[in-house]
Amino acid sequence: MIIHTDASLCGWGGGKIGELGGRWNGSECEYHINVLELLAIFHALKAFQEQLQTKHVKIFSDNTTAVSYINTPLSEGLNASLPPGSFSV
């Protein structure tokens, strides 16, 4: 499955053909754009989690930092770089 995502300082979007998105809350608007791009990816994956089980997923993002973080094992620093609780489901 292929998912495209994007983020701005105002909100995020993503999906198989761009069918979902949302606006950041007050505190999220303060995050660095790299964190917002990662959160956009997270929200898209969370929205499609039922369809993604047992499938390989390819994520397209225009943010090279987000792509690098996704391709780096968690033990190498992703958890330390994100705001506390960002990836709680």
DSSP file (Angstrom, degrees, kcal/mol; ACC not computed):
  #  RESIDUE AA STRUCTURE BP1 BP2  ACC     N-H-->O    O-->H-N    N-H-->O    O-->H-N    TCO  KAPPA ALPHA  PHI   PSI    X-CA   Y-CA   Z-CA
    1    1 A M              0   0    0      0, 0.0    57,-2.8     0, 0.0     2,-0.5   0.000 360.0 360.0 360.0 140.4    0.0    0.0    0.0
    2    2 A I  E     -a   58   0A   0     55,-0.2     2,-0.4    57,-0.0    57,-0.2  -0.922 360.0-173.7-111.1 131.9    1.3    3.5   -0.8
    3    3 A I  E     -a   59   0A   0     55,-2.6    57,-2.8    -2,-0.5     2,-0.4  -0.993   8.7-156.8-127.3 130.7    0.5    6.5    1.4
    4    4 A H  E     -aB  60  15A   0     11,-2.6    11,-1.9    -2,-0.4     2,-0.3  -0.867  17.4-180.0-103.3 138.6    1.3   10.1    0.6
    5    5 A T  E     +aB  61  14A   0     55,-2.4    57,-0.5    -2,-0.4     2,-0.3  -0.954  10.0 172.2-136.7 157.5    1.6   12.6    3.4
    6    6 A D  E     - B   0  13A   0      7,-2.2     7,-2.5    -2,-0.3     2,-0.3  -0.972   8.6-164.0-158.0 154.5    2.4   16.3    3.9
    7    7 A A  E     - B   0  12A   0     -2,-0.3     2,-0.3     5,-0.2     5,-0.2  -0.971   6.0-178.5-139.7 154.4    2.4   18.8    6.7
    8    8 A S        -     0   0    0      3,-2.9    -2,-0.0    -2,-0.3     5,-0.0  -0.791  51.0 -91.4-134.6-178.4    2.4   22.6    7.1
    9    9 A L  S    S+     0   0    0     -2,-0.3     3,-0.1     1,-0.2    22,-0.1   0.655 126.0  46.0 -71.0 -13.3    2.4   24.8   10.2
   10   10 A C  S    S-     0   0    0      1,-0.2    14,-1.7    13,-0.1     2,-0.3   0.773 123.7 -40.6 -98.7 -31.9   -1.4   24.8   10.0
   11   11 A G  E     - C   0  23A   0     12,-0.3    -3,-2.9    18,-0.0     2,-0.3  -0.930  52.7-105.4-174.0-167.1   -2.3   21.2    9.4
   12   12 A W  E     -BC   7  22A   0     10,-2.9    10,-2.0    -2,-0.3     2,-0.3  -0.916  17.0-167.3-142.0 162.9   -1.6   17.9    7.7
   13   13 A G  E     +BC   6  21A   0     -7,-2.5    -7,-2.2    -2,-0.3     2,-0.3  -0.982  17.6 142.1-149.2 158.8   -2.9   15.7    4.9
   14   14 A G  E     +BC   5  20A   0      6,-2.4     6,-1.7    -2,-0.3     2,-0.3  -0.978   7.3 115.0-179.9 171.5   -2.4   12.2    3.8
   15   15 A G  E    S-B    4   0A   0    -11,-1.9   -11,-2.6    -2,-0.3    29,-0.1  -0.841  72.9 -63.2 142.6-176.2   -3.9    9.1    2.3
   16   16 A K  S    S+     0   0    0     -2,-0.3    -1,-0.1   -13,-0.2   -11,-0.0   0.858 136.0   4.5 -73.0 -35.6   -3.9    6.8   -0.6
   17   17 A I  S    S-     0   0    0     -3,-0.2    -1,-0.2   -13,-0.1    -2,-0.1  -0.103 121.0 -82.5-139.3  36.9   -5.2    9.6   -2.8
   18   18 A G  S    S+     0   0    0    -14,-0.2    -3,-0.2     1,-0.1   -13,-0.0   0.820  80.2 143.7  73.0  34.0   -5.2   12.5   -0.3
   19   19 A E        +     0   0    0     -6,-0.1     2,-0.3     2,-0.0    -4,-0.2   0.384  53.7  46.3 -92.7   5.6   -8.5   11.7    1.4
   20   20 A L  E     +C   14   0A   0     -6,-1.7    -6,-2.4     2,-0.0     2,-0.3  -0.959  54.7 132.2-143.1 163.5   -7.8   12.7    4.9
   21   21 A G  E     -C   13   0A   0     -2,-0.3     2,-0.3    -8,-0.3    -8,-0.2  -0.973  19.2-164.2 174.9 179.5   -6.2   15.5    7.0
   22   22 A G  E     -C   12   0A   0    -10,-2.0   -10,-2.9    -2,-0.3     2,-0.3  -0.981  26.5 -94.7-171.6 173.9   -6.6   17.8    9.9
   23   23 A R  E     -C   11   0A   0     -2,-0.3   -12,-0.3   -12,-0.3     2,-0.1  -0.788  39.6-112.3-103.8 148.7   -5.5   20.9   11.7
   24   24 A W        -     0   0    0    -14,-1.7     2,-0.1    -2,-0.3    -1,-0.0  -0.452  30.8-119.9 -73.6 150.2   -2.9   21.0   14.4
   25   25 A N     >  -     0   0    0     -2,-0.1     4,-1.7     1,-0.1    -1,-0.1  -0.289  41.0 -86.1 -79.6 177.4   -4.0   22.0   17.9
   26   26 A G  T  4 S+     0   0    0      1,-0.2     4,-0.3     2,-0.2     3,-0.1   0.875 127.3  41.6 -55.1 -46.0   -2.5   25.0   19.7
   27   27 A S  T >4 S+     0   0    0      1,-0.2     3,-1.2     2,-0.2     4,-0.3   0.851 109.8  57.9 -74.3 -32.8    0.5   23.3   21.1
   28   28 A E  G >4 S+     0   0    0      1,-0.3     3,-1.8     2,-0.2    -1,-0.2   0.835  94.1  67.1 -65.8 -31.2    1.3   21.3   18.0
   29   29 A C  G 3< S+     0   0    0     -4,-1.7    -1,-0.3     1,-0.3    -2,-0.2   0.728  95.3  59.0 -60.5 -20.4    1.5   24.5   15.9
   30   30 A E  G <  S+     0   0    0     -3,-1.2    -1,-0.3    -4,-0.3    -2,-0.2   0.630  84.4 105.4 -83.2 -15.0    4.6   25.2   17.9
   31   31 A Y  S <  S-     0   0    0     -3,-1.8     2,-0.0    -4,-0.3    -3,-0.0  -0.248  82.8 -96.5 -68.1 154.2    6.5   22.1   16.9
   32   32 A H    >>  -     0   0    0      1,-0.1     4,-2.0     4,-0.0     3,-0.6  -0.353  36.0-112.5 -63.4 149.6    9.3   22.1   14.4
   33   33 A I  H 3> S+     0   0    0      1,-0.2     4,-2.4     2,-0.2     5,-0.2   0.818 116.8  59.3 -58.7 -32.1    8.2   21.3   10.8
   34   34 A N  H 3> S+     0   0    0      2,-0.2     4,-1.8     1,-0.2    -1,-0.2   0.903 106.7  46.7 -64.3 -39.4   10.1   18.0   10.9
   35   35 A V  H <> S+     0   0    0     -3,-0.6     4,-2.5     2,-0.2    -2,-0.2   0.899 110.8  52.7 -67.3 -40.6    8.1   16.9   13.9
   36   36 A L  H  X S+     0   0    0     -4,-2.0     4,-2.3     1,-0.2    -2,-0.2   0.891 107.2  52.1 -63.0 -38.8    4.9   17.9   12.1
   37   37 A E  H  X S+     0   0    0     -4,-2.4     4,-1.8     2,-0.2    -1,-0.2   0.908 110.6  48.0 -63.3 -41.1    5.8   15.9    9.1
   38   38 A L  H  X S+     0   0    0     -4,-1.8     4,-2.4     1,-0.2    -2,-0.2   0.886 110.9  51.0 -66.2 -38.2    6.4   12.8   11.3
   39   39 A L  H  X S+     0   0    0     -4,-2.5     4,-2.9     2,-0.2    -2,-0.2   0.873 106.3  54.9 -67.2 -35.9    3.1   13.4   13.0
   40   40 A A  H  X S+     0   0    0     -4,-2.3     4,-2.2     2,-0.2    -1,-0.2   0.920 109.5  47.4 -61.1 -43.0    1.3   13.6    9.6
   41   41 A I  H  X S+     0   0    0     -4,-1.8     4,-2.6     2,-0.2     5,-0.2   0.930 112.2  50.2 -62.1 -45.7    2.8   10.2    8.7
   42   42 A F  H  X S+     0   0    0     -4,-2.4     4,-2.8     1,-0.2    -2,-0.2   0.930 110.4  48.6 -59.3 -47.4    1.7    8.8   12.1
   43   43 A H  H  X S+     0   0    0     -4,-2.9     4,-2.2     1,-0.2    -1,-0.2   0.891 111.8  49.6 -63.1 -39.1   -1.9   10.1   11.7
   44   44 A A  H  X S+     0   0    0     -4,-2.2     4,-1.5     2,-0.2    -1,-0.2   0.927 112.7  46.7 -64.8 -44.7   -2.1    8.7    8.2
   45   45 A L  H  < S+     0   0    0     -4,-2.6    -2,-0.2     1,-0.2    -1,-0.2   0.906 112.4  50.6 -63.7 -40.7   -0.9    5.3    9.3
   46   46 A K  H >< S+     0   0    0     -4,-2.8     3,-1.1     1,-0.2     4,-0.2   0.891 107.6  53.4 -63.9 -39.3   -3.2    5.4   12.3
   47   47 A A  H 3< S+     0   0    0     -4,-2.2     3,-0.2     1,-0.2    -1,-0.2   0.827 118.2  35.8 -65.2 -31.6   -6.2    6.2   10.1
   48   48 A F  T >X S+     0   0    0     -4,-1.5     4,-1.6     1,-0.2     3,-0.5   0.175  80.1 119.1-106.0  16.5   -5.4    3.2    7.8
   49   49 A Q  H <> S+     0   0    0     -3,-1.1     4,-0.9     1,-0.3    -1,-0.2   0.834  73.7  53.3 -57.6 -36.0   -4.2    0.8   10.5
   50   50 A E  H 34 S+     0   0    0     -4,-0.2     3,-0.4    -3,-0.2    -1,-0.3   0.915 113.5  42.8 -63.6 -41.9   -7.0   -1.8    9.8
   51   51 A Q  H <4 S+     0   0    0     -3,-0.5    -1,-0.2     1,-0.2    -2,-0.2   0.698 110.5  58.1 -76.8 -19.4   -6.1   -1.9    6.1
   52   52 A L  H >< S+     0   0    0     -4,-1.6     3,-2.4    -7,-0.2    -1,-0.2   0.638  72.5 118.3 -88.5 -15.0   -2.4   -2.0    6.7
   53   53 A Q  T 3< S+     0   0    0     -4,-0.9     3,-0.1    -3,-0.4    -3,-0.0  -0.310  89.8   3.6 -58.8 132.2   -2.2   -5.1    8.9
   54   54 A T  T 3  S+     0   0    0      1,-0.2     2,-0.3    -2,-0.0    -1,-0.3   0.600 111.6 111.0  67.2  16.9   -0.1   -7.7    7.2
   55   55 A K  S <  S-     0   0    0     -3,-2.4     2,-0.3   -54,-0.0    -1,-0.2  -0.866  70.4-119.6-117.8 153.1    0.8   -5.4    4.3
   56   56 A H        -     0   0    0     -2,-0.3     2,-0.4    -3,-0.1    -3,-0.0  -0.712  32.9-152.6 -82.7 141.0    4.0   -3.6    3.3
   57   57 A V        -     0   0    0     -2,-0.3     2,-0.5   -55,-0.0   -55,-0.2  -0.965  12.2-163.8-123.3 132.7    3.6    0.1    3.3
   58   58 A K  E     -a    2   0A   0    -57,-2.8   -55,-2.6    -2,-0.4     2,-0.5  -0.972  13.2-159.3-113.3 124.0    5.5    2.7    1.2
   59   59 A I  E     -a    3   0A   0     -2,-0.5     2,-0.6   -57,-0.2   -55,-0.2  -0.888   4.0-156.5-108.2 130.2    5.3    6.2    2.5
   60   60 A F  E     +a    4   0A   0    -57,-2.8   -55,-2.4    -2,-0.5     2,-0.3  -0.927  22.7 163.9-104.9 122.4    5.9    9.2    0.3
   61   61 A S  E     -a    5   0A   0     -2,-0.6   -55,-0.1   -57,-0.2     6,-0.1  -0.989  38.2-144.7-136.1 144.4    6.9   12.4    2.2
   62   62 A D  S    S+     0   0    0    -57,-0.5     2,-0.7    -2,-0.3   -56,-0.1   0.373  79.9  91.5 -87.6   6.3    8.5   15.6    0.8
   63   63 A N     >  -     0   0    0      1,-0.1     4,-2.1   -26,-0.1     5,-0.2  -0.887  58.9-164.4-107.7 111.3   10.5   15.9    4.1
   64   64 A T  H  > S+     0   0    0     -2,-0.7     4,-2.3     1,-0.2    -1,-0.1   0.813  89.5  56.3 -66.1 -30.0   13.9   14.3    3.9
   65   65 A T  H  > S+     0   0    0      2,-0.2     4,-2.5     1,-0.2    -1,-0.2   0.929 107.7  48.0 -66.8 -43.8   14.4   14.4    7.7
   66   66 A A  H  > S+     0   0    0      2,-0.2     4,-2.3     1,-0.2    -2,-0.2   0.914 112.2  49.8 -61.8 -42.9   11.1   12.5    8.2
   67   67 A V  H  X S+     0   0    0     -4,-2.1     4,-1.9     1,-0.2    -1,-0.2   0.916 110.9  49.8 -61.9 -43.4   12.2    9.9    5.7
   68   68 A S  H  < S+     0   0    0     -4,-2.3     4,-0.3     1,-0.2    -2,-0.2   0.912 110.3  50.0 -62.3 -43.3   15.5    9.5    7.3
   69   69 A Y  H >< S+     0   0    0     -4,-2.5     3,-1.2     1,-0.2    -1,-0.2   0.905 110.1  50.2 -62.5 -41.7   13.9    9.1   10.8
   70   70 A I  H 3< S+     0   0    0     -4,-2.3    -1,-0.2     1,-0.3    -2,-0.2   0.867 111.0  49.1 -65.1 -35.4   11.6    6.4    9.4
   71   71 A N  T 3< S+     0   0    0     -4,-1.9    -1,-0.3    -5,-0.2    -2,-0.2   0.401  99.6  81.8 -86.1   3.6   14.4    4.6    7.8
   72   72 A T  S <  S-     0   0    0     -3,-1.2     6,-0.1    -4,-0.3     5,-0.0  -0.915  90.8-106.3-109.2 133.7   16.5    4.7   11.1
   73   73 A P    >   -     0   0    0      0, 0.0     3,-2.2     0, 0.0     5,-0.4  -0.244  28.3-118.9 -56.5 144.5   15.9    2.2   13.9
   74   74 A L  G > >S+     0   0    0      1,-0.3     3,-1.7     2,-0.2     5,-0.7   0.810 110.0  67.7 -54.8 -33.6   14.1    3.6   16.9
   75   75 A S  G 3 5S+     0   0    0      1,-0.3    -1,-0.3     2,-0.1    -3,-0.0   0.636  88.3  69.0 -65.3 -11.8   17.0    2.8   19.1
   76   76 A E  G < 5S-     0   0    0     -3,-2.2    -1,-0.3     1,-0.0    -2,-0.2   0.274 127.5 -70.8 -95.4  12.4   19.1    5.4   17.3
   77   77 A G  T <>5S+     0   0    0     -3,-1.7     4,-1.1    -5,-0.0     3,-0.2   0.407  92.7 117.9 129.1  -7.2   17.2    8.4   18.6
   78   78 A L  H >>5S+     0   0    0     -4,-0.4     4,-0.9    -5,-0.4     3,-0.9   0.932  83.5  51.4 -59.5 -45.1   13.7    8.9   17.2
   79   79 A N  H 34<S+     0   0    0     -5,-0.7     3,-0.5     1,-0.3    -1,-0.2   0.876 109.7  50.0 -59.9 -37.6   12.1    8.5   20.6
   80   80 A A  H 34 S+     0   0    0      1,-0.2    -1,-0.3    -3,-0.2    -2,-0.2   0.708 108.0  54.7 -74.0 -19.7   14.3   11.2   22.1
   81   81 A S  H << S+     0   0    0     -4,-1.1    -1,-0.2    -3,-0.9    -2,-0.2   0.642  95.2  75.4 -91.4 -15.9   13.6   13.7   19.3
   82   82 A L  S  < S-     0   0    0     -4,-0.9     3,-0.1    -3,-0.5     5,-0.0  -0.646  91.9 -93.0-100.4 154.0    9.9   13.8   19.4
   83   83 A P    >   -     0   0    0      0, 0.0     3,-2.0     0, 0.0     4,-0.2  -0.324  59.3 -85.9 -59.4 144.5    7.6   15.6   22.0
   84   84 A P  T 3  S+     0   0    0      0, 0.0    -4,-0.0     0, 0.0     4,-0.0  -0.248 113.7  12.7 -53.5 133.7    6.6   13.2   24.8
   85   85 A G  T >  S+     0   0    0     -3,-0.1     3,-1.4     1,-0.1     0, 0.0   0.489  84.1 129.8  80.4   3.6    3.5   11.2   24.0
   86   86 A S  T <  S+     0   0    0     -3,-2.0    -1,-0.1     1,-0.3   -44,-0.0   0.839  78.5  36.4 -59.8 -34.3    3.6   12.0   20.2
   87   87 A F  T 3  S+     0   0    0     -4,-0.2     2,-0.4    -8,-0.1    -1,-0.3   0.044  81.3 128.8-112.5  27.2    3.3    8.4   19.2
   88   88 A S    <         0   0    0     -3,-1.4     0, 0.0     1,-0.1     0, 0.0  -0.676 360.0 360.0 -80.4 136.3    0.9    7.0   21.8
   89   89 A V              0   0    0     -2,-0.4    -1,-0.1   -43,-0.0    -3,-0.0   0.393 360.0 360.0-102.0 360.0   -2.0    5.2   20.2
